[in-house]
């Protein structure tokens, strides 16, 4: 998959795609329906038009973190779906100020040379969100690209949406989130140096920051882990603590992952951690030994849960 971070100066081979357009936060089943419709719309390479940062981050920079995925995780998921061209357009004052007509003319046609555009039925675009599906169809007819609108997908009267997935995760229901996503909710990023307490306790962990990401319910999870880079690329199971480590003061939330039956140096490598089941809330213990005993119990419970995965 080729990633482009502007709409100007693209090589000829990167133009002419059939694109699915949207934010694709989570790449859930509704998003995948849009992507599959784009794949089958015309005989052209499959592309994604999305935005970085998320427009909501641009318009409300002080809002609490809400993203289900960082750009790295989204790109990894889209690559698995066979996307050939990812147009990760820089969202800022220039894009935010374009009218729907200017966006279609200058970005979709002049920049990307799209052959077809597929969106969800609730898609809006352009300055002040002035454009909708009907607008896009009119502009497609004017500028020479096809348009497909995909009905919203859901189950049991509820649409699959990033909002519903965030709610499930915040309530400690990763399996419900998985049903809407079509895959495990994964936290991906670089392993950073921590305070080494896990090693001191006999439970070494890989530490990952949660910067700018929606926080699932704080606590302990059974997880599956893919090591994406470095000499130790592998998939394994583990137990993870997501929280602020209340035994040792109040800290910024991070994810601490213990990989079962693994020994190696993961600093600087990138992990993909899938949340399988919530085990318990984060807690403050009376002593370090009580904490160590609880970690051992958590690991045993996680192994039991993951044996059935």
NORHUJO-V631137 format. One record per backbone hydrogen bond with DSSP energy under -0.5 kcal/mol. NH is the residue of the N-H (numbers start at 0). CO is the residue of the C=O. If there is no record, write none. Layout:
nh=(NH NH)
co=(CO CO)
This chain:
nh=(1 3 13 14 15 17 18 18 19 20 21 25 28 31 32 33 34 35 36 37 38 39 40 40 41 43 46 47 48 49 49 51 56 57 58 59 60 62 66 73 74 75 76 77 78 79 80 81 82 83 84 85 86 86 87 87 88 88 90 90 91 95 96 97 102 103 104 105 106 106 107 108 109 111 112 113 114 115 116 117 118 120 122 124 126 128 129 130 135 136 137 138 139 140 141 142 143 144 145 147 149 154 157 159 160 164 165 166 167 168 169 170 171 172 175 176 177 178 179 180 181 182 184 186 187 188 190 191 191 199 200 201 202 205 206 206 207 209 212 213 215 216 218 219 220 221 222 223 224 225 226 227 227 228 232 233 235 237 238 239 240 241 241 242 242 247 247 248 250 250 253 254 255 255 256 256 257 258 259 259 261 265 267 268 270 271 272 273 273 274 274 275 275 276 278 279 281 284 290 291 292 293 294 295 296 297 298 299 300 301 302 303 304 305 306 307 307 308)
co=(83 85 10 11 111 44 16 115 46 117 48 23 179 27 28 29 30 31 32 33 34 35 36 37 37 41 17 84 19 47 86 88 53 53 54 55 57 59 211 69 70 71 72 73 74 75 76 78 77 45 45 1 47 84 3 85 49 86 51 88 89 91 92 94 98 99 100 101 101 102 102 103 104 106 108 107 16 16 145 18 147 149 119 130 97 125 126 124 131 132 133 134 135 136 137 138 139 139 114 116 118 157 154 152 158 160 161 162 163 164 165 166 168 167 172 172 173 174 175 176 177 177 274 272 185 270 268 189 206 195 196 198 197 256 191 204 254 252 209 66 213 168 241 279 239 276 237 273 235 271 233 225 269 269 229 226 224 222 257 220 255 218 239 240 253 244 248 245 243 248 242 207 240 253 205 254 238 256 236 257 258 263 190 265 188 225 186 223 271 184 272 221 273 221 219 219 217 282 286 287 288 289 290 291 292 293 294 295 296 297 298 299 300 301 302 303 304 305)
